[in-house]
Each structure stands twice: as C-alpha cells, then as structure tokens.
Amino acid sequence: MPSSLSAPADEALFGERYRAMSSRDARFDGQFITGVHSTGIYCRPSCPAMTPKPGNVRFYSTAAAAHEAGLRACKRCLPDAVPGSPEWSLRDDLAARAMRLITDGLVEREGVPGLARALGYTPRHLTRVLTQELGAGPLALARAHRAQTARALLVGSDLPTADVAFAAGFGSVRQFNDTIRTVYERTPSELRASAALRPNAATTGTVSLRLPARAPFDSAGVFAWLETRALTGVERALPGDYTRVLRLPHGPALVRLRAVPGEAALDCEAIPSDLADLAPLVARVRRLFDLDADSWAIDAALRDDPALAGSVAASPGLRVPGCVDPHELVFRALIGQQISVAAARTALTRLADHLGERVEIGGEQWTCFPDAATIAERGAEVLRGPAARIRTILRVAADLAEGRLVVDTGVGRAELRADLLAIPGIGPWTAGYVSMRATRDPDVLLTSDLVLRQGAGRLGLPTDARSLDARGSRWAPWRSYASMHLWAAASAH
C-alpha cells in the first residue's frame, strides 16, 4: 500500500476510499486515514464532518505519515481512538514486521538501532524502506504511537500527566507537552477535560483503559478459548473475565480483561511494575484478543463457502487468540502437540508450578510462566513423556535462551517456520500453530490436527488432510480464522 494516496496516483483505490469516507463507513476506521489539506486535519473514515472535495483529500496509511505532512488530529472524530490497522498482521514484509515491533515499544527501549538489529537491517536502510512504504521513518512512527498511547491514558485514566508522559514512552514532560499540542492542537489538560473518566484506582497502582475492537467482535469465543487452557497460578479465567500475570521489559505485571456488554471493546485493568511497560502491555493484550482483525472482511470471505456460512452466522467476528509471550506459546505448542487440551493443561501447570517465579501483585500470589533459560536448565526435573519429546523441548529452550532461535512479532513467518522445522521433533503442526498465534499469521490451516478434521467433517467438509487442504485454498488469506470455525464445530459436539 502506498504511504499516501491522491486522486491522480491510483484512481481506483482512491475512489474506493473516497466512497468509504463519503458514506462514513466505520468498517474502515483504522485501516487508512483521511488527510484534509484544506483544513489541515486528519480524520477516521467515519468522521461525521462535511465531506471534503476530492482535490483536498489525501489518504495515508499511518498517523505518522499524516503528522509528517503537517496535519493534526481531528478533535471531533478522534482518529487515534480506533482499533489498529489489520494490515500489520496480514502483511509480513519489513514494514509490517517493523510496525509490530514499534507498537510493542522496542524503539523506546532500544532506539532505532535496536529496531534495525532485531529486523536484520541497517538503520539507514530501515528508515528508507519505512519512509517509502509508510510515509514516515521509525522515529516518527514511534512518536505517533507514543502520542496515541498518551491520548488513551489521558482520557481513560486519572494518572498524573507526568506519569502519563513516561508511561507513553516520552523522554521528558516537555517533549510530551510539545507532541500532544502538535498532534492534537490541545494541551494534555484540555484533552483530559474533554473526556468523562471512568473510575481508576491510581492510588492503588491500577490503570484502567477501554480497548476498542473492530466490530463484530466475538469476545466470548476468546474468553472461552483462554478458560479451557488456563494454567492455575498463572491465569484465572471465567466467562467474560480473564486475569493473568505476565513478564514485561521492566518486570511482572498483572492484567485483568473483561468483556464490555453491547460494545466491541474490552475493559483492561493493569498493575505494571513500571509505568513504562503500559504500551507493550496494551499491544500484547490487543494481540492476545486479536482486537485489530478485519472481522467484516474475514466473515464476508468465509461465508461465501456454504459449509462455513452457518458457523460464521453463529459466531460473527470470531477471533484467532494470540499470545502475550511468544516463548511461552512455543512451550505450550511443544507440550500440547499430540495430546489433549486437558492433558497439556495439566503438564503446563506442573511446569509453571515447579519452575515459575512467584510474585505478589494486587494483594495476591501469582506465578510467572518459566522463561526459556530456566526450562533449559531445570526442565528435565519436571517434564514427563517420551524422551525424544523432552529432548526437543530442552533443545528449543536452550536455543531460545541463547538467541539461536528467535520467536517474536518481528520475525519473518517463512524464516520462523524454516527454523522450527529444522529442529528434530518439530513438525508442520507445531510450526504452523506457533506462526498462527505468535506472529498473528492469518493464513494457517492445520490440516494435520485431528480435532480440526473432526470439525470439518461435522460441517460437511473433507476429513482427509490433502482434500481439506485443497478445499481450504478458497479461504485464503483467512485460513487461520477458518481453522477456528472448524475447531469450534468440533467442540460444539
């Protein structure tokens, strides 16, 4: 997608977006940004303001590109208060992988050199590619993300403004004030005064936010998935209510997530060890619940197949649960392969109970899932099952701990799959499952999964792997979501 789009550049795409903007179609909010150069503002596509003339409009792929073009955020439609772009999950090129790491706060922690190093390029080349593809370099993209995080904290919490500045990743209060005034044409105090705050227990260390999702949003499906797989001590899951402890760059944090009745959103209460971890915490929660998925487009594509139409109608906005820790997800996949969900839950709970770090947060004792180094060193004391499988788990743990194997949101999917399949004991199911949930790959169909094939049979689809794979080609690029419908069909029986 070009970084910006005007009428002469690509008339067909421009016309499509202009029609979406003219009809104020909320389905496109977050997918692109409307820059109105006659007024100097940028808006979400559903902005209720008067439709501008085509000659005054340019469409941008990121808020940072709009900022670089000298535009400020619309005060009426708040274009940053929308779900994120689904494009960064769908694409797997350098720009998309960079965006996934930027939203996780890597630039704030390690700077542009750290981002470039994680992606395997020089800072100069990375800056050139991002500027060409997205209309802004990594510093500008990170700055826009900081501004969006700060706006969410200002209107959604009663944290002191100085705390908001550092929680959003700004280096100083002055930099924070200047950026907010430039982007929103308001002071932080004016932004806060414009919103009705929900109660937030700042005095108890809890930060409360509302995280928007792209509608339709089957939150019940994600909560049910997490409840079935919850590990005692690490997580606590109930219908519509999920709490867990997780590791963040500056220490452990506790997060509680609850469904919002009648809204495509989650209420999030977080107790971080350090406010600087709020931005990566929110990014990981959004990935866990797949909040940015283009659910309307996914459902429209899948219901074209009569075999899936009933399931799509029954569960509109079905999500693919992600993860808050890619390393933890790898061990869940390795231990869970070829055994039942219940058996995997028992084995993983035992692993966490024996090797996990105990922490007290929010007046309760919690267990952090053990890191790769601990599992490599002591996993043999706890792991049960075939010796070959234990050797694979210990080898993967050592490779992760020492950096020989990289599993994170910035790694290329083809590279990750090849790295995993090169390890003895790891097959296509494990590699595909990790790609689906750790890198948010939307196009994985796990035809070797017995339960998935049982679900396919109950929907009248082929049950042998080869035939199902052939039938599934029509579901691209949304085969991960088709997998969720097939699993749901199996569990419903």
PyMOL commands that set and color helices and strands:
alter all, ss='L'
color gray80, all
select helices_A, chain A and resi 11-22+26-28+54-56+63-68+87-90+94-103+106-119+123-134+138-156+161-167+173-184+188-193+202-204+219-229+275-288+295-302+306-314+326-336+341-355+372-381+387-402+413-421+428-438+450-458+465-475+479-492
alter helices_A, ss='H'
color red, helices_A
select strands_A, chain A and resi 4-5+33-36+41-43+57-60+72-73+207-212+235-238+241-248+251-259+265-272+357-361+364-368
alter strands_A, ss='S'
color yellow, strands_A
deselect
rebuild
show_as cartoon
